[in-house]
Amino acid sequence: MPKGVSNSSAAITVLLIDPHPICLLGLEHLLSTDPHITVCGTTSSYKKGLQLAKQLEPNVILLDPLLESPEGIALITQFQETCSCNILVQNKDRFGAIFEQNPDQSN
């Protein structure tokens, strides 16, 4: 059971933080198709995101770690210190680098 969800009828609340408005709209639309997920807030500012995280107390924060700052790890740490929620990190420019760092798996 996801953190903060006590039964199957409860929604997982998600705060979306991304500097690109089109990504926010797309993610919000995609997540709204799942009856177990409620997008409780969206913002393109990490400072506003910290405020919303304190105010809304979402179960999950989905964010772009490079949002307004090259210090992605420091940003994630700030969110961890702000609320006790799960943090999902997404960044289309970083996925390739993450996969390239994984060792090749032998068949």
Secondary structure, DSSP 8 states (H G I E B T S, - for coil): --TT--STTS-EEEEEE-S-HHHHHHHHHHHHTSTTEEEEEEES-HHHHHHHHHHH--SEEEE-TTTT-S-HHHHHHHHHHH-SSEEEE--TTTHHHHHHHS-----
